[in-house]
Amino acid sequence: MVDNIWTEFARSYDAICSQLNCYRRMAAKVLRDTVGRKYIIDAGCGTGLLSQPLVERGHTVVGFDNNPAMLGLALGKQARAPEEARRRWKVLEGDVRTFPRGVPGEADAVLLNNVLFYVREPEQVLRQCLEHLKPGGVVIATGPRQRPDLRKVMVNSIEEWKAEGRWDEPLQAATAYHVDVTRRLVTDPNEMVTFFEPDALVDTLRRLGFSHALAADSDDYYGENYYVCMAR
Ligand SMILES: C[S@@+](CC[C@H](N)C(=O)[O-])C[C@H]1O[C@@H](n2cnc3c(N)ncnc32)[C@H](O)[C@@H]1O
């Protein structure tokens, strides 16, 4: 387990990300591209923000993360889920560079949702995904195309919240804290280290042995993020 900037993010992650329309739109694409895919690995699952709706929809999900604070929140959600859902949801400690032993292979999908930007060895992570997927299974990877324009993302998000009447005091307080930590994340060259254009990620995945892209765009986070879904 590692104590890093995600320990600070754990304090505001769910309060902000669950409210961000750009996160919601990306999550909707993940839900779209996992329809009918029974067993899903959520690599770098964080607080379980994506695992939870997948479990609620009936999937079997194994999530893992290496930050104790983020993982603690995911474990809490798993523990509070109804018993039947709890049986389909495993939350483990682990590193995306070498998936933990408790993660079964033959997955129908592996998620890397906003995770690759934090690792210096993205190809090692993508190889792990390939090894844990059944033929026809998909990896879904999202993240920044370049060092992101935080101001643009927040200005657009706040405009949307205001238009929807959601820009209340609790959200303003959580946003102030979250933006402060995010500013450090996006500006420190030792924090955000890996960026992809969608086409470059598709080429990399093909070179590593993946077969074909089902989706590849740079629409998310107001054009700042890539979204790639590629089949083994
Ligand atoms: C932006 S959060 C995304 C969380 C989750 N995937 C989501 O969509 O809400 C990034 C997560 O990646 C995790 N992470 C970063 N590097 C990791 C690594 N090498 N192994 C496991 N988890 C990692 C962090 O701890 C953090 O929880």
The ligand as an SDF file (V2000), in Angstrom:
LIG
                    3D

 27 29  0  0  0  0  0  0  0  0999 V2000
   -8.3810    9.2260  -10.6130 C   0  0  0  0  0  0  0  0  0  0  0  0
   -8.4860    7.8650   -9.5130 S   0  0  0  0  0  0  0  0  0  0  0  0
   -9.6140    6.8130  -10.4300 C   0  0  0  0  0  0  0  0  0  0  0  0
  -10.3710    5.8890   -9.5440 C   0  0  0  0  0  0  0  0  0  0  0  0
  -11.4280    5.0360  -10.2480 C   0  0  0  0  0  0  0  0  0  0  0  0
  -10.8550    4.2630  -11.3260 N   0  0  0  0  0  0  0  0  0  0  0  0
  -12.5580    5.8990  -10.7610 C   0  0  0  0  0  0  0  0  0  0  0  0
  -12.8380    5.8780  -11.9650 O   0  0  0  0  0  0  0  0  0  0  0  0
  -13.2200    6.5820   -9.9840 O   0  0  0  0  0  0  0  0  0  0  0  0
   -6.9280    7.0350   -9.7570 C   0  0  0  0  0  0  0  0  0  0  0  0
   -6.7750    5.7900   -8.8770 C   0  0  0  0  0  0  0  0  0  0  0  0
   -5.6870    5.0100   -9.3770 O   0  0  0  0  0  0  0  0  0  0  0  0
   -5.0140    4.4420   -8.2750 C   0  0  0  0  0  0  0  0  0  0  0  0
   -3.6650    4.0470   -8.6930 N   0  0  0  0  0  0  0  0  0  0  0  0
   -2.7050    4.8340   -9.2210 C   0  0  0  0  0  0  0  0  0  0  0  0
   -1.5910    4.1180   -9.4720 N   0  0  0  0  0  0  0  0  0  0  0  0
   -1.8740    2.8460   -9.0840 C   0  0  0  0  0  0  0  0  0  0  0  0
   -1.1250    1.6230   -9.0850 C   0  0  0  0  0  0  0  0  0  0  0  0
    0.1470    1.5810   -9.5290 N   0  0  0  0  0  0  0  0  0  0  0  0
   -1.7250    0.5070   -8.6450 N   0  0  0  0  0  0  0  0  0  0  0  0
   -3.0020    0.5360   -8.1690 C   0  0  0  0  0  0  0  0  0  0  0  0
   -3.7610    1.6570   -8.1370 N   0  0  0  0  0  0  0  0  0  0  0  0
   -3.1950    2.7930   -8.5920 C   0  0  0  0  0  0  0  0  0  0  0  0
   -5.0300    5.5600   -7.2470 C   0  0  0  0  0  0  0  0  0  0  0  0
   -4.7460    5.0940   -5.9560 O   0  0  0  0  0  0  0  0  0  0  0  0
   -6.4380    6.1130   -7.4190 C   0  0  0  0  0  0  0  0  0  0  0  0
   -7.3400    5.4760   -6.5520 O   0  0  0  0  0  0  0  0  0  0  0  0
  1  2  1  0
  2  3  1  0
  2 10  1  0
  3  4  1  0
  4  5  1  0
  5  6  1  0
  5  7  1  0
  7  8  2  0
  7  9  1  0
 10 11  1  0
 11 12  1  0
 11 26  1  0
 12 13  1  0
 13 14  1  0
 13 24  1  0
 14 15  1  0
 14 23  1  0
 15 16  2  0
 16 17  1  0
 17 18  1  0
 17 23  2  0
 18 19  1  0
 18 20  2  0
 20 21  1  0
 21 22  2  0
 22 23  1  0
 24 25  1  0
 24 26  1  0
 26 27  1  0
M  CHG  2   2   1   9  -1
M  END
$$$$
